[in-house]
Amino acid sequence: MYPRKKRNRSGSISVVIVSKSHGKTRYIHNMGTVETDAEADTLLLKAHDWIRKHGGQQELDFDDVCGKEQDETVRA
């Protein structure tokens, strides 16, 4: 899944989340329609957050891995 800016005939910009598989693009979620590029960038950030929350595990959590390993070795 990834966000996409799409220009409409009227000149407005739609921000949608799409998924591409087997050569076909499928619309997943419509984030909204705006008039300027600055507003579209704001919607793109919201779209990235939406993907993070609804797209399953997209990022691995490696926070403080070194500290946990050191605690494990001290106990042994």
N, CA, C and O atoms as CSV, one atom per row, in Angstrom:
chain,resi,resn,atom,element,x,y,z
A,1,MET,N,N,0.839,-1.183,0.000
A,1,MET,CA,C,0.000,0.000,0.000
A,1,MET,C,C,0.879,1.238,0.000
A,1,MET,O,O,1.947,1.270,0.611
A,2,TYR,N,N,0.410,2.235,-0.688
A,2,TYR,CA,C,1.116,3.505,-0.702
A,2,TYR,C,C,0.135,4.625,-1.030
A,2,TYR,O,O,-0.867,4.397,-1.708
A,3,PRO,N,N,0.424,5.845,-0.547
A,3,PRO,CA,C,-0.447,6.984,-0.859
A,3,PRO,C,C,-0.132,7.533,-2.249
A,3,PRO,O,O,0.993,7.433,-2.739
A,4,ARG,N,N,-1.148,8.108,-2.858
A,4,ARG,CA,C,-0.972,8.639,-4.206
A,4,ARG,C,C,-1.740,9.946,-4.339
A,4,ARG,O,O,-2.887,10.050,-3.905
A,5,LYS,N,N,-1.092,10.949,-4.949
A,5,LYS,CA,C,-1.759,12.218,-5.260
A,5,LYS,C,C,-2.298,12.097,-6.682
A,5,LYS,O,O,-1.571,11.726,-7.603
A,6,LYS,N,N,-3.559,12.410,-6.846
A,6,LYS,CA,C,-4.195,12.299,-8.151
A,6,LYS,C,C,-4.857,13.625,-8.509
A,6,LYS,O,O,-5.712,14.112,-7.769
A,7,ARG,N,N,-4.472,14.203,-9.623
A,7,ARG,CA,C,-5.074,15.462,-10.075
A,7,ARG,C,C,-6.394,15.164,-10.778
A,7,ARG,O,O,-6.483,14.265,-11.615
A,8,ASN,N,N,-7.412,15.938,-10.420
A,8,ASN,CA,C,-8.740,15.773,-11.007
A,8,ASN,C,C,-8.939,16.752,-12.151
A,8,ASN,O,O,-8.152,17.683,-12.320
A,9,ARG,N,N,-9.973,16.549,-12.926
A,9,ARG,CA,C,-10.277,17.455,-14.041
A,9,ARG,C,C,-10.550,18.874,-13.572
A,9,ARG,O,O,-10.241,19.842,-14.267
A,10,SER,N,N,-11.129,18.987,-12.391
A,10,SER,CA,C,-11.486,20.303,-11.878
A,10,SER,C,C,-10.276,21.087,-11.366
A,10,SER,O,O,-10.390,22.272,-11.052
A,11,GLY,N,N,-9.106,20.420,-11.283
A,11,GLY,CA,C,-7.914,21.089,-10.796
A,11,GLY,C,C,-7.619,20.767,-9.344
A,11,GLY,O,O,-6.546,21.103,-8.843
A,12,SER,N,N,-8.548,20.125,-8.664
A,12,SER,CA,C,-8.307,19.748,-7.280
A,12,SER,C,C,-7.421,18.499,-7.231
A,12,SER,O,O,-7.194,17.842,-8.248
A,13,ILE,N,N,-6.933,18.190,-6.050
A,13,ILE,CA,C,-6.025,17.057,-5.869
A,13,ILE,C,C,-6.663,16.082,-4.883
A,13,ILE,O,O,-7.036,16.464,-3.773
A,14,SER,N,N,-6.783,14.832,-5.293
A,14,SER,CA,C,-7.293,13.791,-4.410
A,14,SER,C,C,-6.106,12.997,-3.880
A,14,SER,O,O,-5.179,12.680,-4.625
A,15,VAL,N,N,-6.140,12.680,-2.603
A,15,VAL,CA,C,-5.122,11.830,-1.999
A,15,VAL,C,C,-5.798,10.516,-1.639
A,15,VAL,O,O,-6.730,10.478,-0.836
A,16,VAL,N,N,-5.311,9.439,-2.251
A,16,VAL,CA,C,-5.899,8.125,-2.037
A,16,VAL,C,C,-4.809,7.136,-1.655
A,16,VAL,O,O,-3.634,7.339,-1.961
A,17,ILE,N,N,-5.209,6.076,-0.991
A,17,ILE,CA,C,-4.286,4.995,-0.667
A,17,ILE,C,C,-4.611,3.849,-1.612
A,17,ILE,O,O,-5.759,3.411,-1.701
A,18,VAL,N,N,-3.598,3.369,-2.314
A,18,VAL,CA,C,-3.795,2.317,-3.302
A,18,VAL,C,C,-2.903,1.124,-2.990
A,18,VAL,O,O,-1.895,1.231,-2.291
A,19,SER,N,N,-3.309,-0.004,-3.530
A,19,SER,CA,C,-2.524,-1.220,-3.423
A,19,SER,C,C,-2.363,-1.770,-4.834
A,19,SER,O,O,-3.323,-1.805,-5.604
A,20,LYS,N,N,-1.173,-2.191,-5.164
A,20,LYS,CA,C,-0.935,-2.705,-6.499
A,20,LYS,C,C,-0.484,-4.150,-6.389
A,20,LYS,O,O,0.511,-4.454,-5.731
A,21,SER,N,N,-1.225,-5.039,-7.039
A,21,SER,CA,C,-0.833,-6.440,-7.081
A,21,SER,C,C,-1.293,-7.041,-8.402
A,21,SER,O,O,-2.362,-6.709,-8.914
A,22,HIS,N,N,-0.487,-7.907,-8.931
A,22,HIS,CA,C,-0.760,-8.571,-10.212
A,22,HIS,C,C,-0.990,-7.560,-11.336
A,22,HIS,O,O,-1.790,-7.804,-12.239
A,23,GLY,N,N,-0.290,-6.423,-11.279
A,23,GLY,CA,C,-0.379,-5.426,-12.332
A,23,GLY,C,C,-1.625,-4.561,-12.291
A,23,GLY,O,O,-1.839,-3.754,-13.195
A,24,LYS,N,N,-2.449,-4.709,-11.268
A,24,LYS,CA,C,-3.667,-3.913,-11.168
A,24,LYS,C,C,-3.605,-3.027,-9.936
A,24,LYS,O,O,-3.128,-3.448,-8.882
A,25,THR,N,N,-4.089,-1.795,-10.074
A,25,THR,CA,C,-4.138,-0.847,-8.965
A,25,THR,C,C,-5.528,-0.891,-8.355
A,25,THR,O,O,-6.529,-0.795,-9.065
A,26,ARG,N,N,-5.587,-1.037,-7.028
A,26,ARG,CA,C,-6.862,-1.104,-6.326
A,26,ARG,C,C,-6.903,0.005,-5.287
A,26,ARG,O,O,-5.982,0.137,-4.481
A,27,TYR,N,N,-7.961,0.800,-5.302
A,27,TYR,CA,C,-8.123,1.877,-4.335
A,27,TYR,C,C,-8.568,1.289,-3.000
A,27,TYR,O,O,-9.552,0.551,-2.935
A,28,ILE,N,N,-7.829,1.624,-1.925
A,28,ILE,CA,C,-8.116,1.103,-0.599
A,28,ILE,C,C,-8.909,2.110,0.224
A,28,ILE,O,O,-9.920,1.762,0.834
A,29,HIS,N,N,-8.445,3.367,0.239
A,29,HIS,CA,C,-9.068,4.385,1.094
A,29,HIS,C,C,-8.868,5.763,0.474
A,29,HIS,O,O,-7.788,6.069,-0.031
A,30,ASN,N,N,-9.909,6.595,0.512
A,30,ASN,CA,C,-9.821,7.968,0.031
A,30,ASN,C,C,-9.588,8.884,1.228
A,30,ASN,O,O,-10.420,8.951,2.133
A,31,MET,N,N,-8.452,9.594,1.234
A,31,MET,CA,C,-8.127,10.479,2.356
A,31,MET,C,C,-8.821,11.828,2.232
A,31,MET,O,O,-9.093,12.470,3.246
A,32,GLY,N,N,-9.110,12.268,1.021
A,32,GLY,CA,C,-9.801,13.541,0.852
A,32,GLY,C,C,-9.367,14.268,-0.402
A,32,GLY,O,O,-8.489,13.812,-1.134
A,33,THR,N,N,-9.995,15.406,-0.637
A,33,THR,CA,C,-9.712,16.235,-1.803
A,33,THR,C,C,-9.362,17.635,-1.330
A,33,THR,O,O,-10.040,18.194,-0.468
A,34,VAL,N,N,-8.295,18.205,-1.901
A,34,VAL,CA,C,-7.837,19.539,-1.518
A,34,VAL,C,C,-7.547,20.360,-2.766
A,34,VAL,O,O,-7.565,19.842,-3.882
A,35,GLU,N,N,-7.282,21.641,-2.564
A,35,GLU,CA,C,-7.049,22.553,-3.687
A,35,GLU,C,C,-5.571,22.852,-3.931
A,35,GLU,O,O,-5.181,23.096,-5.073
A,36,THR,N,N,-4.736,22.840,-2.883
A,36,THR,CA,C,-3.336,23.242,-3.047
A,36,THR,C,C,-2.388,22.075,-2.760
A,36,THR,O,O,-2.765,21.086,-2.131
A,37,ASP,N,N,-1.144,22.217,-3.239
A,37,ASP,CA,C,-0.138,21.187,-3.002
A,37,ASP,C,C,0.249,21.095,-1.530
A,37,ASP,O,O,0.547,20.006,-1.040
A,38,ALA,N,N,0.250,22.216,-0.822
A,38,ALA,CA,C,0.596,22.203,0.601
A,38,ALA,C,C,-0.428,21.386,1.400
A,38,ALA,O,O,-0.064,20.609,2.282
A,39,GLU,N,N,-1.703,21.573,1.079
A,39,GLU,CA,C,-2.738,20.787,1.748
A,39,GLU,C,C,-2.621,19.311,1.376
A,39,GLU,O,O,-2.881,18.439,2.205
A,40,ALA,N,N,-2.230,19.030,0.130
A,40,ALA,CA,C,-2.057,17.645,-0.307
A,40,ALA,C,C,-0.916,16.978,0.451
A,40,ALA,O,O,-1.002,15.798,0.791
A,41,ASP,N,N,0.153,17.729,0.719
A,41,ASP,CA,C,1.270,17.167,1.480
A,41,ASP,C,C,0.842,16.819,2.903
A,41,ASP,O,O,1.288,15.814,3.457
A,42,THR,N,N,-0.019,17.644,3.493
A,42,THR,CA,C,-0.543,17.351,4.827
A,42,THR,C,C,-1.368,16.070,4.804
A,42,THR,O,O,-1.261,15.238,5.705
A,43,LEU,N,N,-2.195,15.914,3.765
A,43,LEU,CA,C,-2.980,14.687,3.647
A,43,LEU,C,C,-2.093,13.471,3.390
A,43,LEU,O,O,-2.420,12.366,3.823
A,44,LEU,N,N,-0.980,13.664,2.695
A,44,LEU,CA,C,-0.052,12.553,2.470
A,44,LEU,C,C,0.533,12.058,3.789
A,44,LEU,O,O,0.693,10.854,3.987
A,45,LEU,N,N,0.853,12.983,4.689
A,45,LEU,CA,C,1.360,12.578,5.999
A,45,LEU,C,C,0.297,11.795,6.776
A,45,LEU,O,O,0.605,10.801,7.433
A,46,LYS,N,N,-0.949,12.251,6.695
A,46,LYS,CA,C,-2.033,11.518,7.347
A,46,LYS,C,C,-2.216,10.149,6.710
A,46,LYS,O,O,-2.533,9.179,7.399
A,47,ALA,N,N,-2.018,10.064,5.393
A,47,ALA,CA,C,-2.148,8.784,4.696
A,47,ALA,C,C,-1.063,7.811,5.146
A,47,ALA,O,O,-1.334,6.623,5.319
A,48,HIS,N,N,0.167,8.301,5.340
A,48,HIS,CA,C,1.243,7.436,5.833
A,48,HIS,C,C,0.901,6.905,7.226
A,48,HIS,O,O,1.144,5.735,7.521
A,49,ASP,N,N,0.341,7.761,8.080
A,49,ASP,CA,C,-0.082,7.320,9.411
A,49,ASP,C,C,-1.185,6.274,9.319
A,49,ASP,O,O,-1.168,5.287,10.055
A,50,TRP,N,N,-2.149,6.485,8.414
A,50,TRP,CA,C,-3.236,5.535,8.243
A,50,TRP,C,C,-2.700,4.170,7.809
A,50,TRP,O,O,-3.153,3.135,8.296
A,51,ILE,N,N,-1.743,4.177,6.900
A,51,ILE,CA,C,-1.149,2.922,6.435
A,51,ILE,C,C,-0.444,2.219,7.586
A,51,ILE,O,O,-0.554,1.002,7.734
A,52,ARG,N,N,0.286,2.987,8.407
A,52,ARG,CA,C,0.980,2.398,9.550
A,52,ARG,C,C,0.006,1.709,10.502
A,52,ARG,O,O,0.312,0.649,11.047
A,53,LYS,N,N,-1.164,2.309,10.700
A,53,LYS,CA,C,-2.139,1.767,11.646
A,53,LYS,C,C,-2.963,0.619,11.069
A,53,LYS,O,O,-3.301,-0.318,11.792
A,54,HIS,N,N,-3.291,0.677,9.772
A,54,HIS,CA,C,-4.211,-0.294,9.187
A,54,HIS,C,C,-3.551,-1.291,8.242
A,54,HIS,O,O,-4.222,-2.193,7.741
A,55,GLY,N,N,-2.275,-1.152,7.992
A,55,GLY,CA,C,-1.647,-1.996,6.990
A,55,GLY,C,C,-0.969,-3.230,7.528
A,55,GLY,O,O,-0.221,-3.878,6.797
A,56,GLY,N,N,-1.198,-3.577,8.765
A,56,GLY,CA,C,-0.488,-4.715,9.330
A,56,GLY,C,C,0.901,-4.289,9.760
A,56,GLY,O,O,1.180,-3.095,9.864
A,57,GLN,N,N,1.762,-5.236,10.008
A,57,GLN,CA,C,3.112,-4.905,10.468
A,57,GLN,C,C,3.957,-4.478,9.272
A,57,GLN,O,O,4.342,-5.307,8.448
A,58,GLN,N,N,4.237,-3.207,9.184
A,58,GLN,CA,C,5.047,-2.661,8.106
A,58,GLN,C,C,6.454,-2.318,8.581
A,58,GLN,O,O,7.386,-2.257,7.779
A,59,GLU,N,N,6.608,-2.095,9.884
A,59,GLU,CA,C,7.895,-1.695,10.435
A,59,GLU,C,C,8.274,-2.641,11.555
A,59,GLU,O,O,7.418,-3.071,12.328
A,60,LEU,N,N,9.544,-2.965,11.646
A,60,LEU,CA,C,10.030,-3.787,12.732
A,60,LEU,C,C,10.474,-2.893,13.874
A,60,LEU,O,O,11.069,-1.839,13.649
A,61,ASP,N,N,10.190,-3.304,15.082
A,61,ASP,CA,C,10.497,-2.506,16.257
A,61,ASP,C,C,11.828,-2.964,16.847
A,61,ASP,O,O,11.887,-3.992,17.522
A,62,PHE,N,N,12.887,-2.212,16.598
A,62,PHE,CA,C,14.209,-2.536,17.105
A,62,PHE,C,C,14.663,-1.552,18.174
A,62,PHE,O,O,15.865,-1.372,18.369
A,63,ASP,N,N,13.733,-0.917,18.866
A,63,ASP,CA,C,14.084,0.060,19.886
A,63,ASP,C,C,14.769,-0.619,21.070
A,63,ASP,O,O,14.255,-1.596,21.615
A,64,ASP,N,N,15.916,-0.105,21.460
A,64,ASP,CA,C,16.653,-0.544,22.635
A,64,ASP,C,C,16.970,-2.046,22.621
A,64,ASP,O,O,16.942,-2.701,23.663
A,65,VAL,N,N,17.269,-2.581,21.435
A,65,VAL,CA,C,17.616,-3.995,21.334
A,65,VAL,C,C,18.938,-4.260,22.037
A,65,VAL,O,O,19.090,-5.285,22.701
A,66,CYS,N,N,19.889,-3.356,21.901
A,66,CYS,CA,C,21.202,-3.554,22.519
A,66,CYS,C,C,21.072,-3.602,24.035
A,66,CYS,O,O,21.735,-4.424,24.669
A,67,GLY,N,N,20.259,-2.769,24.631
A,67,GLY,CA,C,20.064,-2.765,26.069
A,67,GLY,C,C,19.452,-4.066,26.558
A,67,GLY,O,O,19.833,-4.568,27.615
A,68,LYS,N,N,18.513,-4.618,25.808
A,68,LYS,CA,C,17.889,-5.878,26.194
A,68,LYS,C,C,18.892,-7.021,26.126
A,68,LYS,O,O,18.893,-7.902,26.986
A,69,GLU,N,N,19.753,-7.006,25.095
A,69,GLU,CA,C,20.764,-8.057,24.979
A,69,GLU,C,C,21.748,-7.989,26.137
A,69,GLU,O,O,22.171,-9.026,26.648
A,70,GLN,N,N,22.114,-6.794,26.554
A,70,GLN,CA,C,23.043,-6.658,27.666
A,70,GLN,C,C,22.420,-7.168,28.967
A,70,GLN,O,O,23.106,-7.788,29.781
A,71,ASP,N,N,21.124,-6.911,29.168
A,71,ASP,CA,C,20.445,-7.431,30.352
A,71,ASP,C,C,20.430,-8.959,30.343
A,71,ASP,O,O,20.610,-9.582,31.389
A,72,GLU,N,N,20.223,-9.556,29.196
A,72,GLU,CA,C,20.194,-11.015,29.079
A,72,GLU,C,C,21.556,-11.606,29.426
A,72,GLU,O,O,21.624,-12.629,30.108
A,73,THR,N,N,22.642,-10.982,28.969
A,73,THR,CA,C,23.973,-11.541,29.233
A,73,THR,C,C,24.386,-11.356,30.706
A,73,THR,O,O,25.130,-12.175,31.246
A,74,VAL,N,N,23.913,-10.301,31.343
A,74,VAL,CA,C,24.257,-10.059,32.750
A,74,VAL,C,C,23.596,-11.133,33.618
A,74,VAL,O,O,24.201,-11.612,34.577
A,75,ARG,N,N,22.351,-11.516,33.285
A,75,ARG,CA,C,21.647,-12.522,34.071
A,75,ARG,C,C,22.307,-13.902,33.970
A,75,ARG,O,O,22.273,-14.673,34.929
A,76,ALA,N,N,22.894,-14.213,32.839
A,76,ALA,CA,C,23.447,-15.565,32.623
A,76,ALA,C,C,24.746,-15.797,33.332
A,76,ALA,O,O,25.316,-16.884,33.236
